[in-house]
C-alpha cells in the first residue's frame, strides 16, 4: 500500500487521537493534578469519587477513539483464514477471561472506583500485593492478556493497526511508570517479587534497578 493510499485511511488520525487520549489520561493521573483536585474538591470527595470519575472519563474517551476506528475510511491488510481463525478467537476469549480474572484478584470494584464511591471507609484499607494465579507468571497479566487480544484480531486493517500500535506503546510506558508506584507502595517485597517474576512477557525478565 502506498503512502498516498495510507493517508486515505484513518491511520494517522487514530494515532493522533490516541496521543491526545494518552495526554489527558496522564494529566489526570499525575500527582500534581490529583493534589490540585483534592484541594479544590476536598479530600473527602476526592477519596470517594475521583477514581470513579477517572474510570468513566477513560472509558468514554476510549469509546470515541473506537468510533473513529469504525467510521473513518479503512483498508484491510490481512485476515486470518480458517481453521487458524478459530484458534485465535479461542485465545482472545481466554485473554478476556484472563483480564477479568486478574482485575478481580486485585479488586475489581476498587479498580473501577465503585468501592470507593459506595463504601469509602472500606476502600481506604491498604492494598495487598497479589502474587498468585496469573501474577505468578508475569507482574502485569492484565497487559499481557490485552496484548494477546488486540494482536490476534482475525481481520487486521490500517485503522486497527494504528489502534493496536497506540495502545501498545502507551501501555508499555504506563507499565514502567506503574512499576515505580508499586515499588514505593510495597517496597522490598515488590523488589523481591520483580526479581523472580517477568515484566509482561512470560520467561522474559526485566528487573527493577
PyMOL commands that set and color helices and strands:
alter all, ss='L'
color gray80, all
select helices_A, chain A and resi 3-7+11-29+31-41+43-71+84-106+108-112+114-118+120-123+133-136+141-151+158-186+188-196
alter helices_A, ss='H'
color red, helices_A
select strands_A, chain A and resi 76-79+155-157
alter strands_A, ss='S'
color yellow, strands_A
deselect
rebuild
show_as cartoon
